[in-house]
Amino acid sequence: MEWVEKLNQSMNYIEEHLTDEISYEQLGRIACCSAYHYQRMFTYMAGIPLTEYIRRRKMSLAAVDLQSGKERIIDIAEKYGYSSPTAFNRAFQSFHGIAPSAVKAEGVSVNSFSPIVFKITVKGATEMNYRIETKEAFRIIGVSAPLHQEIEKNFEVVPAMWQEASVNGTIQKLAGMMDTLPMGLLGVSACNNEAQWKYFIAVSSTKASDEFEEYTVPASTWAIFSGTGTNQSIQELERRIITEWLPASGYEYANAPDIEVYLNPDPQNAQYEVWIPVEKKKG
């Protein structure tokens, strides 16, 4: 399957650049998506963040280099992109449980983390309800925060934003300004390769506001999935979209934001939609 082949090509790129700079933008280009969407796909498909995978691969190879005895620790640290021996020692000990200097001692064991090869396994999973819609560009207003290029760091940023918006009255104010589709509170990840990544808590609105930032969601085709439950259930739905639906759908990621639409305000019994920007696969 072409989609899986592209992911495995990106794995080859990582292997070829473990002692060089690994460009997340290039990984996205190989897989025909943005750096942001690539990291999301990788995390859901591999079960670990991309940065952690790269770290484990580097530490596996570093142990092999140390066992050979041909290179100094400081040279191996530099080889795998660590600017100081201290940082290298910390990463090495975190993965292997021993210091780099102890590797050559007799009877010492180290961990090995092999390269990932992606395969698609068809499961008898529960159904997912979705629809495909093509929409013109629409304007949203709300509050935003910059997102990190390494997306796992945003797992602290985004929940803190929602907590603050709930406490300081922002959500209530935004709800009163909502007047166009999609009618719900929006979580918008605006993350393309051309601009600073941002996350918005917003609503779709035509109303003027000096208090809130505005952003135009570009025209796109969306795969829209419905769900109910808690905040954890929306993450499970997103995982299933990427690991089960997307590979066999005939679509790939388009260059537009990911959107979560919260249709009611109860976080423990939410009704929501996940909007994934898509385009037909080329060729």
Secondary structure in CASP SS format (residue, H / E / C, confidence):
PFRMAT SS
TARGET T0000
AUTHOR 0000-0000-0000
METHOD secondary structure of the structure
MODEL  1
M C 1.00
E H 1.00
W H 1.00
V H 1.00
E H 1.00
K H 1.00
L H 1.00
N H 1.00
Q H 1.00
S H 1.00
M H 1.00
N H 1.00
Y H 1.00
I H 1.00
E H 1.00
E H 1.00
H C 1.00
L C 1.00
T C 1.00
D C 1.00
E C 1.00
I C 1.00
S C 1.00
Y H 1.00
E H 1.00
Q H 1.00
L H 1.00
G H 1.00
R H 1.00
I H 1.00
A C 1.00
C C 1.00
C C 1.00
S C 1.00
A H 1.00
Y H 1.00
H H 1.00
Y H 1.00
Q H 1.00
R H 1.00
M H 1.00
F H 1.00
T H 1.00
Y H 1.00
M H 1.00
A H 1.00
G C 1.00
I C 1.00
P C 1.00
L H 1.00
T H 1.00
E H 1.00
Y H 1.00
I H 1.00
R H 1.00
R H 1.00
R H 1.00
K H 1.00
M H 1.00
S H 1.00
L H 1.00
A H 1.00
A H 1.00
V H 1.00
D H 1.00
L H 1.00
Q H 1.00
S H 1.00
G C 1.00
K C 1.00
E C 1.00
R C 1.00
I H 1.00
I H 1.00
D H 1.00
I H 1.00
A H 1.00
E H 1.00
K H 1.00
Y C 1.00
G C 1.00
Y C 1.00
S C 1.00
S C 1.00
P H 1.00
T H 1.00
A H 1.00
F H 1.00
N H 1.00
R H 1.00
A H 1.00
F H 1.00
Q H 1.00
S H 1.00
F H 1.00
H H 1.00
G C 1.00
I C 1.00
A C 1.00
P H 1.00
S H 1.00
A H 1.00
V C 1.00
K C 1.00
A C 1.00
E C 1.00
G C 1.00
V C 1.00
S C 1.00
V C 1.00
N C 1.00
S C 1.00
F C 1.00
S C 1.00
P C 1.00
I C 1.00
V C 1.00
F C 1.00
K C 1.00
I C 1.00
T C 1.00
V C 1.00
K C 1.00
G C 1.00
A C 1.00
T C 1.00
E C 1.00
M C 1.00
N C 1.00
Y E 1.00
R E 1.00
I E 1.00
E E 1.00
T E 1.00
K E 1.00
E C 1.00
A C 1.00
F E 1.00
R E 1.00
I E 1.00
I E 1.00
G E 1.00
V E 1.00
S E 1.00
A E 1.00
P E 1.00
L C 1.00
H C 1.00
Q C 1.00
E C 1.00
I H 1.00
E H 1.00
K H 1.00
N H 1.00
F H 1.00
E H 1.00
V H 1.00
V H 1.00
P H 1.00
A H 1.00
M H 1.00
W H 1.00
Q H 1.00
E H 1.00
A H 1.00
S H 1.00
V H 1.00
N C 1.00
G C 1.00
T H 1.00
I H 1.00
Q H 1.00
K H 1.00
L H 1.00
A H 1.00
G C 1.00
M C 1.00
M C 1.00
D C 1.00
T C 1.00
L C 1.00
P C 1.00
M C 1.00
G C 1.00
L E 1.00
L E 1.00
G E 1.00
V E 1.00
S E 1.00
A E 1.00
C C 1.00
N C 1.00
N C 1.00
E C 1.00
A C 1.00
Q C 1.00
W C 1.00
K E 1.00
Y E 1.00
F E 1.00
I E 1.00
A E 1.00
V E 1.00
S E 1.00
S C 1.00
T C 1.00
K C 1.00
A C 1.00
S C 1.00
D C 1.00
E C 1.00
F C 1.00
E E 1.00
E E 1.00
Y E 1.00
T E 1.00
V E 1.00
P C 1.00
A C 1.00
S E 1.00
T E 1.00
W E 1.00
A E 1.00
I E 1.00
F E 1.00
S E 1.00
G E 1.00
T E 1.00
G E 1.00
T C 1.00
N H 1.00
Q H 1.00
S H 1.00
I H 1.00
Q H 1.00
E H 1.00
L H 1.00
E H 1.00
R H 1.00
R H 1.00
I H 1.00
I H 1.00
T H 1.00
E H 1.00
W H 1.00
L H 1.00
P H 1.00
A H 1.00
S C 1.00
G C 1.00
Y E 1.00
E E 1.00
Y E 1.00
A C 1.00
N C 1.00
A C 1.00
P C 1.00
D E 1.00
I E 1.00
E E 1.00
V E 1.00
Y E 1.00
L C 1.00
N C 1.00
P C 1.00
D C 1.00
P C 1.00
Q C 1.00
N C 1.00
A E 1.00
Q E 1.00
Y E 1.00
E E 1.00
V E 1.00
W E 1.00
I E 1.00
P E 1.00
V E 1.00
E E 1.00
K E 1.00
K C 1.00
K C 1.00
G C 1.00
END
